C-alpha cells in the first residue's frame, strides 16, 4: 500500500523520486478530480514553476483531469503561483493546481490547490480531498493530444494574463522610471520572466532557469540572499532590493544599504500606504507569528484586526467573506485589497516600489516613518534541525509549561493559537514545528538585532537542555 498523502500548511510536498513521483501525483490528482466531480466543478487551471520535473508532473495531473471529463487550462512554460490563481478567476475555473514546492529545498516538489475565488483552497476542502486520494494510481489516463483536439484541453498563456492585470492596476511608466534603481533576485524562480517584462530596466540576479536553484532553497530570507545584500551595500545608484521565492508568491526586500527588510516591516508599510496615502479601509488579518506592531498600527487607524493560525489559507478564507485591507504572514506571503485573495510576491514588491516612487523616499526612510508610529523593533527566526524525539520533547514541554524550569527567561504570558508564543517585557519568543520539513522554528521579536539574537540564543539553550 502507498503512503498516505497529507497536505501541510501550503500543499503536499515531498522529495522528488522518493515520495514525489508520477504515481503519487496521479493519486493526489485523482482525489482532487473526485472531489471536483462531487461538487460539480468542471474545469481546472494547471501550472508548474521552475522545479525539476514540473512539465511532467503537470501533464500527469492534466491526464487524470481529462479522464474525468474535467476541462483543463494548461499553462505554457513555468509560471508563478499567483498566475495560476489569477487564471482560475480569468477562466472561471472550479479549481487550480500548481506543481511547486515554493521555498523548500531543490530536492522537493509539491502540489498546491487553488479555489474558484483565486486563492488557497480552504482547510475543510483540503481534508476532503485527502480522504478521496486512492491507495494506488489510476490505470486509465486520458491522452493529451486527443483532449486538445476535442477542446477538453487548452494551452494558455498565464504570464500574459498576469501582465495585463498588472498593467491595468499600476503606473508602469512611473515604476520603470525607478526600475534601474531596483535590484531583483529571482532566486532562479518563476518571477524572473515577468519582472523582466514589467520593469526591463531592473538589475537582475539569478534570473536564469536552474531547476536545482544552485543547491539552495529559494526562500527569500537574509541568509539566502547574500549577493543581493552585498550588491546594495557596495554602493551604486540602487534604492532597494527585491527577492521572490521559487513560485514568486513570497517576498523579501532590502534597503539601499543592503539591510534586510522583513515581512513584518513590509506589512506595516503596506498598511500605511494603503490607508494613509490611498485612503482605503478594511480589516487587517495576520497570522500568529506576525509582529504585534500590526495590531498597534491598526488600532491607530481605527481598523479591526484578526490573528489566525499559520498558513495563508486561513487569511484567504477571511478575504473571501470580509472586507480585508491587508493580510499577511511572517514568511513573506502578503495580500492586499484590489487583487486576488492570494499572496503575491511580485505584486507586493510593485506596491512598495510605487510607495517609494510616489513619495520620493527611500525604503529606509519609509521604515523610519513606520517606526515613528509604532516604535523600533527587530525580528528574526532560527530553524533548528532536530531529531523528531527532541522536537516532540520541546512541544510537550511548552504544552506542559516545563520549557524553562529554572526561570532563566522572564516570560509574562503564553499564547498557543498555533505554536507557543511567550511574551517578554519587550518582545516575544515563539516555538513552532514546521509543517513541511523536519525542523523546529523559533521566532523572536526584540528592541534591536542584538536583543533578538540574545533571545534566540537563550531559546536554543533551553531546547538543547531539555531531556529527551
C-alpha positions in Angstrom: 0.0 0.0 0.0 1.2 3.5 -0.8 1.9 6.1 1.9 -0.8 8.5 2.8 -0.7 11.9 1.2 -1.1 14.7 3.6 -1.2 18.4 2.9 0.8 20.7 5.1 0.3 24.4 5.7 0.5 25.1 2.0 0.1 22.0 -0.1 1.5 18.5 -0.3 5.3 18.5 -0.6 7.8 15.6 -0.8 11.2 14.7 -2.0 11.4 14.1 -5.8 11.7 10.4 -6.8 11.3 9.2 -3.2 7.7 10.2 -2.5 7.0 12.9 -5.1 6.6 10.5 -8.0 4.4 10.5 -11.1 2.4 7.7 -9.5 1.8 9.8 -6.3 0.9 12.9 -8.4 -1.6 10.7 -10.2 -3.1 9.6 -6.9 -3.5 13.1 -5.5 -4.8 14.3 -8.8 -7.4 11.5 -8.7 -8.5 12.6 -5.2 -8.8 16.1 -6.5 -10.8 15.1 -9.6 -13.2 13.0 -7.5 -13.7 15.9 -5.1 -14.3 18.3 -8.0 -16.9 15.9 -9.5 -18.7 15.6 -6.2 -19.0 19.4 -6.1 -20.0 19.9 -9.8 -16.7 21.6 -10.8 -16.0 21.1 -14.4 -12.7 22.9 -15.2 -9.2 23.3 -13.8 -6.2 25.5 -14.4 -2.8 23.7 -14.1 0.7 25.2 -14.0 4.2 24.5 -12.7 7.1 26.5 -11.6 10.8 26.1 -12.4 11.5 23.0 -10.3 12.7 19.7 -11.7 10.0 17.6 -13.5 7.4 20.4 -13.5 6.1 19.8 -17.0 6.0 16.0 -16.5 4.0 16.3 -13.2 1.7 19.0 -14.6 0.9 16.8 -17.6 0.3 13.8 -15.3 -2.3 15.9 -13.4 -3.9 17.0 -16.6 -4.3 13.4 -17.9 -6.2 12.5 -14.7 -8.5 15.5 -15.1 -9.4 14.9 -18.7 -10.1 11.2 -17.9 -12.9 12.6 -15.6 -14.2 14.9 -18.3 -12.8 18.0 -16.5 -11.7 20.7 -18.9 -8.0 21.7 -18.4 -6.4 25.0 -19.0 -2.7 24.1 -19.0 0.0 26.8 -18.6 2.6 27.3 -21.3 6.0 27.1 -19.6 6.8 27.9 -16.0 4.5 30.3 -14.1 4.2 31.7 -10.7 1.6 30.5 -8.2 -0.3 33.9 -8.4 -0.6 33.5 -12.1 -2.4 30.2 -11.7 -4.7 31.7 -9.1 -5.5 34.7 -11.4 -6.0 32.2 -14.2 -8.7 30.4 -12.2 -10.6 33.7 -11.9 -9.9 34.6 -15.5 -11.4 31.4 -16.9 -13.9 31.0 -14.1 -12.5 27.6 -13.4 -13.5 25.4 -10.4 -10.0 24.7 -9.3 -6.3 25.4 -9.8 -3.4 23.1 -9.4 0.2 24.3 -9.1 3.1 21.9 -9.2 5.5 23.6 -6.8 7.3 23.2 -3.5 7.5 27.0 -3.1 10.5 27.9 -0.9 11.5 24.3 0.0 15.0 23.0 -0.9 15.5 21.9 -4.5 15.1 18.2 -3.9 11.4 18.8 -3.1 8.4 19.3 -5.4 4.8 19.8 -4.4 1.1 20.1 -5.3 -0.9 23.1 -4.3 -4.7 23.5 -4.7 -6.4 26.8 -5.5 -10.2 27.5 -5.3 -12.5 29.3 -7.6 -12.1 32.6 -5.8 -8.4 32.8 -6.8 -6.7 31.8 -3.6 -5.7 28.8 -1.5 -8.3 26.0 -1.1 -9.8 26.1 2.4 -8.7 23.6 5.1 -12.0 21.7 5.2 -11.9 21.2 1.4 -8.3 20.1 1.5 -9.2 17.5 4.2 -12.0 16.2 2.0 -9.6 15.9 -1.0 -7.1 13.9 1.2 -9.8 11.4 2.2 -10.5 10.7 -1.5 -6.9 10.1 -2.5 -6.7 6.4 -3.5 -4.1 3.9 -2.4 -3.0 3.2 -5.9 -2.7 5.5 -9.0 -5.4 5.3 -11.7 -4.6 3.0 -14.5 -6.8 4.6 -17.2 -5.5 8.0 -18.3 -6.6 10.4 -21.0 -4.4 11.3 -24.0 -3.4 15.0 -24.0 -3.3 15.4 -27.8 -6.7 13.8 -28.2 -8.0 16.1 -25.5 -6.7 19.2 -27.3 -8.4 18.1 -30.5 -11.7 17.6 -28.6 -11.4 21.0 -26.8 -11.0 19.4 -23.4 -7.5 20.8 -23.0 -6.4 24.3 -23.9 -2.8 25.6 -23.7 -2.9 29.1 -22.1 -0.5 32.0 -21.6 -0.9 32.7 -17.8 2.0 35.1 -17.9 0.3 37.3 -20.5 -2.9 37.4 -18.4 -1.0 38.4 -15.3 1.0 41.1 -17.2 -2.2 42.7 -18.5 -3.7 42.6 -15.0 -0.7 44.3 -13.5 -0.6 46.9 -16.3 -4.2 47.8 -15.6 -3.6 48.4 -11.9 -0.1 50.1 -11.8 1.5 53.1 -13.5 4.2 51.1 -15.3 6.0 54.1 -16.8 6.4 55.5 -13.2 7.7 52.2 -11.9 10.0 51.8 -14.9 11.4 55.3 -14.2 12.6 53.8 -10.9 13.5 50.4 -12.3 17.2 51.0 -12.8 17.4 51.7 -9.1 15.9 48.3 -8.1 17.9 45.1 -7.8 15.8 42.0 -8.2 16.9 38.5 -7.1 14.7 35.9 -8.8 16.3 33.1 -6.9 16.1 31.1 -10.1 12.4 31.1 -9.6 9.2 31.8 -11.5 9.3 35.6 -11.1 12.3 36.0 -13.4 10.4 36.5 -16.7 7.5 38.6 -15.5 9.7 41.0 -13.6 11.9 41.5 -16.7 8.8 42.2 -18.7 7.2 44.6 -16.2 10.4 46.5 -15.5 13.0 45.9 -18.2 15.4 48.4 -16.5 15.7 46.3 -13.4 19.1 44.9 -12.3 18.6 41.1 -12.3 20.3 38.5 -10.2 19.8 34.7 -10.6 17.4 35.3 -13.4 18.0 32.1 -15.4 16.3 28.8 -15.4 18.1 26.5 -12.9 15.8 23.7 -11.5 18.3 23.0 -8.8 18.4 26.6 -7.6 22.2 26.3 -7.5 21.7 24.0 -4.5 20.0 26.5 -2.3 16.4 26.6 -1.1 14.7 29.5 -2.9 13.4 31.2 0.3 13.7 35.0 0.4 15.3 35.3 3.8 18.5 37.1 4.6 20.8 34.0 4.9 19.9 33.0 1.3 20.3 36.5 -0.2 24.0 37.4 0.3 24.6 38.5 -3.2 21.5 40.8 -3.2 22.6 42.3 0.1 26.2 42.9 -0.9 25.2 44.3 -4.3 23.3 47.0 -2.5 25.8 47.5 0.3 28.6 48.1 -2.2 27.1 51.3 -3.4 25.8 52.5 -6.7 22.6 54.1 -7.6 20.3 51.4 -6.2 17.5 52.3 -3.8 16.2 48.9 -2.8 16.4 45.2 -3.4 13.5 42.7 -4.0 13.5 38.9 -3.9 10.9 36.3 -4.6 10.8 32.6 -3.7 10.6 29.7 -6.1 7.0 30.2 -7.2 7.1 34.0 -6.6 4.3 34.2 -4.0 6.6 35.3 -1.2 8.7 38.4 -0.9 11.9 39.7 0.8 13.3 43.2 0.5 16.5 45.2 1.2 17.1 48.9 1.7 19.8 50.8 -0.2 22.4 49.9 2.4 21.9 46.1 2.0 19.9 45.7 5.2 17.1 43.1 5.1 13.5 44.5 5.5 11.4 41.6 6.7 7.7 40.8 6.2 6.7 42.4 9.5 8.1 45.8 8.3 6.6 45.3 4.8 3.2 44.6 6.2 3.4 47.8 8.2 4.5 49.7 5.1 1.6 48.3 3.0 -0.9 49.1 5.8 0.5 52.7 6.0 0.5 53.2 2.2 -3.0 51.8 1.5 -4.7 53.6 4.4 -2.8 56.9 4.8 -1.9 57.5 1.2 -4.6 55.7 -0.8 -7.4 56.3 1.7 -8.5 52.7 1.8 -10.1 50.9 4.8 -10.7 47.3 5.7 -9.8 44.6 8.2 -6.2 43.7 8.9 -5.6 39.9 9.1 -2.3 38.4 10.1 -1.0 35.0 11.2 0.1 34.1 14.7 3.9 34.7 14.1 3.5 38.3 12.8 4.6 41.3 14.9 2.1 42.7 17.4 3.1 46.1 15.9 0.5 45.4 13.2 -2.3 45.5 15.9 -0.8 48.7 17.3 -0.9 50.4 13.9 -4.4 49.0 13.0 -5.7 50.5 16.3 -4.2 53.9 15.4 -6.1 53.8 12.1 -9.3 52.5 13.8 -9.2 49.3 11.8 -10.2 45.8 13.1 -7.5 43.2 13.3 -7.8 39.4 13.4 -5.0 36.9 14.2 -5.2 33.4 12.5 -3.3 30.2 12.7 -0.2 30.0 10.5 -0.9 29.3 6.8 -2.1 31.8 4.2 -5.2 29.7 3.6 -6.7 31.0 6.8 -6.2 34.6 5.6 -7.7 33.7 2.2 -10.8 32.3 3.8 -11.4 35.6 5.6 -10.7 37.6 2.5 -13.4 35.8 0.6 -16.1 36.7 3.1 -15.0 40.1 4.6 -13.5 43.4 3.5 -9.8 42.9 4.2 -7.3 45.7 3.5 -4.1 43.9 4.3 -3.3 40.2 5.1 -0.1 38.5 5.7 2.2 36.1 7.4 5.8 36.2 8.7 7.2 34.0 6.0 6.7 36.6 3.2 3.2 35.8 2.0 1.3 39.1 1.8 -2.0 40.1 0.2 -3.9 43.3 -0.2 -7.3 44.7 -1.3 -7.7 45.2 -5.0 -6.0 42.0 -6.1 -6.9 38.3 -5.8 -7.1 36.8 -2.2 -3.6 35.3 -2.7 -0.1 36.1 -1.6 1.8 37.5 -4.5 5.5 38.5 -4.1 5.7 40.3 -7.4 2.5 42.4 -6.7 3.7 43.4 -3.2 7.1 44.4 -4.5 5.5 46.6 -7.1 3.3 48.2 -4.4 6.3 49.0 -2.2 8.2 50.4 -5.3 5.1 52.5 -6.1 5.1 53.8 -2.5 8.7 54.9 -2.9 8.2 56.4 -6.4 5.1 58.4 -5.3 6.7 59.8 -2.1 10.2 60.1 -3.5 11.5 58.4 -0.3 13.9 55.5 0.0 12.9 52.3 1.7 14.8 53.1 4.8 13.0 56.5 5.0 9.7 54.8 4.7 10.6 52.4 7.5 11.6 55.3 9.7 8.0 56.7 9.1 6.7 53.4 10.4 8.9 53.5 13.5 7.6 57.0 14.3 4.2 55.4 14.7 4.9 52.1 16.4 8.4 52.2 17.8 11.6 50.5 16.7 11.8 46.7 16.7 13.7 43.8 15.1 12.7 40.2 14.3 14.4 37.0 13.3 13.7 33.3 13.0 16.1 30.4 13.5 15.3 27.0 12.0 16.7 24.2 14.3 17.2 20.8 12.6 16.5 18.4 15.5 15.7 14.7 15.9 12.0 14.0 16.0 12.4 13.0 19.6 13.8 16.3 20.7 11.3 18.3 18.6 8.4 16.5 20.3 10.0 17.0 23.7 10.1 20.7 23.1 6.5 20.8 22.1 5.5 18.7 25.1 7.4 20.9 27.5 5.8 24.0 26.0 2.3 22.5 26.4 3.0 21.5 30.0 4.8 24.8 30.9 8.1 23.0 31.6 10.2 24.8 28.9 12.1 27.0 31.4 12.2 25.1 34.7 15.0 27.3 36.1 13.2 30.6 35.2 16.0 32.0 33.1 13.7 33.9 30.8 11.2 36.5 32.1 8.1 35.1 30.4 5.0 37.1 31.3 2.3 35.2 29.4 1.8 32.5 26.8 -0.5 32.1 23.8 -0.9 28.8 21.9 -3.1 29.5 18.9 -0.6 27.8 16.5 2.7 27.0 18.3 3.7 28.6 21.6 4.3 32.3 21.9 5.9 33.7 25.1 5.6 37.4 25.8 8.7 39.1 27.3 8.9 42.6 28.9 9.8 43.9 25.5 9.2 41.5 22.6 8.3 37.8 22.4 9.6 34.3 21.7 7.8 31.6 19.8 8.3 27.9 19.1 6.5 26.0 16.3 7.4 22.8 14.3 7.5 23.2 10.6 4.5 21.7 8.7 6.6 20.7 5.7 10.2 19.9 6.9 11.9 18.1 9.9 12.5 21.5 11.6 11.6 23.3 14.8 11.3 27.1 14.1 12.0 29.6 16.8 10.9 33.2 16.3 11.8 36.3 18.3 10.9 40.0 18.4 13.0 42.4 20.4 14.2 46.0 20.6 17.0 45.6 18.1 19.0 42.9 16.4 21.3 42.3 19.4 18.3 41.8 21.6 16.7 39.4 19.2 19.9 37.3 18.9 20.1 37.1 22.7 16.5 35.9 22.9 17.0 33.3 20.2 20.3 32.1 21.8 18.7 31.6 25.1 15.8 29.8 23.5 18.2 27.5 21.7 19.9 26.7 25.0 16.5 25.8 26.5 15.9 23.4 23.6 19.3 21.8 24.0 18.9 21.4 27.7 15.6 19.5 27.6 15.9 15.8 28.5 14.7 13.5 25.7 
